[in-house]
Amino acid sequence: MAIQYPKVDAAAVFSEERLAAYATIVGKGEMEELYRLAEPLRGLKLQQINSARCGGGVAEMLQSLIPFERALGLDASWDVITGPSEFFIYTKTLHNFLQGKPRVPDLVGTKIYWDTNRANYKLVREDADVVLVHDPQPAGLIKFVPEEVRERQKWLWRCHIHLSHEYHFVLDFMRTLIEEYDLAIFSSGKFLPPWGVPPTVILPYIDPLSDKNKELPPEQVREICWEYGLERLDKKPLLLLVSRFDPFKGHAYAIEAFKQVRKEITCQLLMVGGTASDDPENEAIFAQLQEQVKDLPDVRLLNLPPDSHIEINAFQRAASVILQPSIKEGFGLTVSEGMWKEKPVIGGDVGGIPGQITDGYNGFLVSPSEKGIDEMAQRIKYLLLNPYFAREMGKRGKQAVKERFLITRGIRDELRLLQKVLELRRGFPTLA
């Protein structure tokens, strides 16, 4: 049965009341700085393009970013490419390659990639001042821009994935393409490749007022948990992993760590995710995990619709410990989401996760390998047996997110970048 994706209002703009609500969280001074930075950019035509309207961190960021930018006076738009299933199978293979998973991409898939990008060029706003393209799927659009249009536009590419360097022939494919851009944006300085394109780093962020992160009444949290069979949380604490079902997210490691913990401490494990239109692997991996846990008591898997934000919010608020034992990770927004709910988060020491977690202070880091199973189990047991320490770690985690990983900081970084990029001429050195 076809997945029903929720409709997202592509013409939304945040109200004055919404902007005022951000000020109550981050402070009036930070909001005033955004107004000041946005003033010279009022009327700027900015188009953002990705491959999914909902499902996944990129779509969630854009759902808040675009109406925020419009409220600040930018002429911002958001468009999503479409394509046949073969296109997304190929781009997911390419995605996995870039993160270090070996597999040979086929030549037929390469043709579909270019055909699909050519067909989607009709989405490009030729009147835009800046076009910002997200991840590999729509990166090929730049090849079809007429020369006279390209001369008056700035094209930026943003990489949200963990960029490994194991397979140089894949990196070379992306290198020759991305070097057509005026600038490349990465989620961590660890991923900067030696390409001939000016790079910069903008850390991802969460929206504290979105359905996934806003405050929820305790009774609503309890009702949602009961609805999904999560009961007796006071006697059977909840371990939670929120992530799309992907080969790099460490689900199998979480299951093995849970089995160790449950030998000594009564607890339950919930692994929840939702599919996205640009991820064809989700259903297959979900089925594999279902088979793996079918005889394990107190383990639940949920593959929810991609707009189940309130439910995920409730699960995160009900959890005692949140897990993100990724093997590769561009950033891992679920880490910041969990920390924002004042929960201790145990994450893989890889990609963008160490940029969020200071090990032993506002969360724990574990090895992104089988070695991490024992480490994770030990950290879980410590947190469950020391609830005061877990609460203090959670409070420090929320403070870290407030300081570094909220949308207001992301907007500030992007506004500063736009001011610089409009002065940028191709061939200049890296932006400071």
Solvent accessible surface area in square Angstrom, and as a share of the most:
residue,aa,sasa,rsa
1,M,237,1.06
2,A,77,0.60
3,I,71,0.36
4,Q,150,0.67
5,Y,78,0.29
6,P,36,0.22
7,K,204,0.86
8,V,43,0.24
9,D,100,0.52
10,A,42,0.33
11,A,80,0.62
12,A,32,0.25
13,V,88,0.51
14,F,27,0.11
15,S,55,0.36
16,E,146,0.65
17,E,129,0.58
18,R,64,0.24
19,L,14,0.07
20,A,58,0.45
21,A,34,0.26
22,Y,0,0.00
23,A,25,0.19
24,T,115,0.67
25,I,39,0.20
26,V,24,0.14
27,G,30,0.29
28,K,145,0.61
29,G,51,0.49
30,E,45,0.20
31,M,4,0.02
32,E,88,0.40
33,E,41,0.18
34,L,0,0.00
35,Y,96,0.37
36,R,148,0.54
37,L,11,0.05
38,A,1,0.01
39,E,107,0.48
40,P,96,0.60
41,L,7,0.03
42,R,142,0.52
43,G,46,0.44
44,L,16,0.08
45,K,69,0.29
46,L,0,0.00
47,Q,0,0.00
48,Q,0,0.00
49,I,0,0.00
50,N,6,0.03
51,S,7,0.04
52,A,4,0.03
53,R,64,0.23
54,C,6,0.03
55,G,9,0.09
56,G,22,0.21
57,G,30,0.29
58,V,28,0.16
59,A,1,0.01
60,E,40,0.18
61,M,12,0.05
62,L,2,0.01
63,Q,49,0.22
64,S,9,0.06
65,L,3,0.01
66,I,3,0.01
67,P,6,0.04
68,F,0,0.00
69,E,1,0.00
70,R,52,0.19
71,A,32,0.24
72,L,5,0.03
73,G,18,0.17
74,L,6,0.03
75,D,58,0.30
76,A,4,0.03
77,S,22,0.14
78,W,12,0.04
79,D,35,0.18
80,V,25,0.14
81,I,2,0.01
82,T,95,0.55
83,G,32,0.31
84,P,67,0.42
85,S,74,0.48
86,E,89,0.40
87,F,0,0.00
88,F,19,0.08
89,I,86,0.43
90,Y,11,0.04
91,T,1,0.01
92,K,10,0.04
93,T,13,0.07
94,L,3,0.02
95,H,35,0.16
96,N,10,0.05
97,F,5,0.02
98,L,3,0.01
99,Q,9,0.04
100,G,15,0.15
101,K,72,0.30
102,P,90,0.57
103,R,149,0.54
104,V,123,0.71
105,P,30,0.19
106,D,76,0.39
107,L,156,0.78
108,V,105,0.60
109,G,3,0.03
110,T,37,0.22
111,K,130,0.55
112,I,35,0.18
113,Y,0,0.00
114,W,59,0.21
115,D,54,0.28
116,T,8,0.04
117,N,0,0.00
118,R,132,0.48
119,A,62,0.48
120,N,4,0.02
121,Y,34,0.13
122,K,159,0.67
123,L,49,0.24
124,V,12,0.07
125,R,48,0.18
126,E,68,0.31
127,D,79,0.41
128,A,4,0.03
129,D,54,0.28
130,V,0,0.00
131,V,0,0.00
132,L,1,0.00
133,V,0,0.00
134,H,5,0.02
135,D,16,0.08
136,P,1,0.01
137,Q,17,0.07
138,P,0,0.00
139,A,0,0.00
140,G,0,0.00
141,L,0,0.00
142,I,9,0.05
143,K,96,0.41
144,F,50,0.21
145,V,16,0.09
146,P,48,0.30
147,E,130,0.58
148,E,110,0.49
149,V,4,0.02
150,R,33,0.12
151,E,133,0.60
152,R,144,0.53
153,Q,3,0.01
154,K,33,0.14
155,W,0,0.00
156,L,0,0.00
157,W,1,0.00
158,R,3,0.01
159,C,0,0.00
160,H,23,0.10
161,I,8,0.04
162,H,21,0.09
163,L,5,0.02
164,S,11,0.07
165,H,75,0.33
166,E,96,0.43
167,Y,56,0.21
168,H,121,0.54
169,F,117,0.49
170,V,5,0.03
171,L,11,0.05
172,D,65,0.34
173,F,52,0.21
174,M,0,0.00
175,R,77,0.28
176,T,71,0.41
177,L,3,0.02
178,I,0,0.00
179,E,53,0.24
180,E,63,0.28
181,Y,4,0.02
182,D,4,0.02
183,L,0,0.00
184,A,0,0.00
185,I,1,0.00
186,F,1,0.01
187,S,1,0.01
188,S,15,0.10
189,G,47,0.46
190,K,126,0.53
191,F,4,0.02
192,L,68,0.34
193,P,13,0.08
194,P,121,0.76
195,W,26,0.09
196,G,61,0.58
197,V,9,0.05
198,P,19,0.12
199,P,24,0.15
200,T,25,0.15
201,V,58,0.33
202,I,7,0.04
203,L,43,0.21
204,P,4,0.03
205,Y,4,0.02
206,I,8,0.04
207,D,10,0.05
208,P,4,0.03
209,L,42,0.21
210,S,28,0.18
211,D,64,0.33
212,K,16,0.07
213,N,6,0.03
214,K,72,0.31
215,E,123,0.55
216,L,16,0.08
217,P,61,0.39
218,P,89,0.56
219,E,90,0.41
220,Q,59,0.26
221,V,15,0.09
222,R,121,0.44
223,E,102,0.46
224,I,18,0.09
225,C,1,0.01
226,W,142,0.50
227,E,130,0.58
228,Y,55,0.21
229,G,28,0.27
230,L,2,0.01
231,E,96,0.43
232,R,145,0.53
233,L,48,0.24
234,D,122,0.63
235,K,131,0.56
236,K,38,0.16
237,P,23,0.14
238,L,0,0.00
239,L,0,0.00
240,L,0,0.00
241,L,0,0.00
242,V,6,0.03
243,S,9,0.06
244,R,61,0.22
245,F,0,0.00
246,D,6,0.03
247,P,43,0.27
248,F,14,0.06
249,K,33,0.14
250,G,6,0.06
251,H,8,0.04
252,A,45,0.35
253,Y,41,0.16
254,A,0,0.00
255,I,1,0.00
256,E,59,0.26
257,A,0,0.00
258,F,2,0.01
259,K,75,0.32
260,Q,56,0.25
261,V,0,0.00
262,R,82,0.30
263,K,168,0.71
264,E,124,0.55
265,I,28,0.14
266,T,74,0.43
267,C,0,0.00
268,Q,3,0.01
269,L,1,0.01
270,L,0,0.00
271,M,0,0.00
272,V,0,0.00
273,G,2,0.02
274,G,19,0.18
275,T,10,0.06
276,A,4,0.03
277,S,50,0.33
278,D,16,0.08
279,D,7,0.04
280,P,57,0.36
281,E,38,0.17
282,N,1,0.00
283,E,94,0.42
284,A,57,0.44
285,I,23,0.12
286,F,26,0.11
287,A,55,0.43
288,Q,119,0.53
289,L,10,0.05
290,Q,86,0.38
291,E,104,0.47
292,Q,81,0.36
293,V,13,0.07
294,K,133,0.56
295,D,122,0.63
296,L,45,0.23
297,P,76,0.48
298,D,31,0.16
299,V,18,0.10
300,R,81,0.30
301,L,24,0.12
302,L,34,0.17
303,N,43,0.22
304,L,16,0.08
305,P,74,0.47
306,P,10,0.06
307,D,72,0.37
308,S,11,0.07
309,H,32,0.14
310,I,41,0.21
311,E,46,0.21
312,I,16,0.08
313,N,0,0.00
314,A,0,0.00
315,F,0,0.00
316,Q,0,0.00
317,R,47,0.17
318,A,19,0.15
319,A,2,0.01
320,S,39,0.25
321,V,1,0.00
322,I,3,0.01
323,L,1,0.00
324,Q,3,0.01
325,P,3,0.02
326,S,0,0.00
327,I,54,0.27
328,K,36,0.15
329,E,12,0.05
330,G,4,0.04
331,F,10,0.04
332,G,10,0.10
333,L,23,0.11
334,T,23,0.14
335,V,0,0.00
336,S,0,0.00
337,E,4,0.02
338,G,0,0.00
339,M,0,0.00
340,W,18,0.06
341,K,10,0.04
342,E,72,0.32
343,K,39,0.16
344,P,5,0.03
345,V,0,0.00
346,I,0,0.00
347,G,0,0.00
348,G,0,0.00
349,D,72,0.37
350,V,17,0.10
351,G,4,0.04
352,G,4,0.04
353,I,0,0.00
354,P,36,0.22
355,G,36,0.34
356,Q,5,0.02
357,I,3,0.01
358,T,79,0.46
359,D,79,0.41
360,G,34,0.33
361,Y,117,0.44
362,N,6,0.03
363,G,0,0.00
364,F,21,0.09
365,L,25,0.12
366,V,3,0.02
367,S,29,0.18
368,P,45,0.28
369,S,45,0.29
370,E,128,0.57
371,K,143,0.60
372,G,1,0.01
373,I,23,0.12
374,D,84,0.44
375,E,36,0.16
376,M,1,0.00
377,A,0,0.00
378,Q,97,0.43
379,R,69,0.25
380,I,0,0.00
381,K,23,0.10
382,Y,102,0.39
383,L,3,0.02
384,L,31,0.16
385,L,123,0.61
386,N,53,0.27
387,P,75,0.47
388,Y,147,0.56
389,F,59,0.25
390,A,12,0.09
391,R,135,0.49
392,E,47,0.21
393,M,0,0.00
394,G,0,0.00
395,K,108,0.46
396,R,64,0.23
397,G,0,0.00
398,K,49,0.21
399,Q,88,0.39
400,A,18,0.14
401,V,0,0.00
402,K,87,0.37
403,E,110,0.49
404,R,107,0.39
405,F,1,0.00
406,L,2,0.01
407,I,1,0.00
408,T,1,0.01
409,R,18,0.07
410,G,1,0.01
411,I,1,0.00
412,R,47,0.17
413,D,33,0.17
414,E,4,0.02
415,L,1,0.00
416,R,102,0.37
417,L,11,0.05
418,L,0,0.00
419,Q,53,0.24
420,K,86,0.36
421,V,0,0.00
422,L,64,0.32
423,E,134,0.60
424,L,7,0.03
425,R,136,0.50
426,R,135,0.49
427,G,75,0.72
428,F,116,0.48
429,P,108,0.68
430,T,81,0.47
431,L,29,0.14
432,A,123,0.95
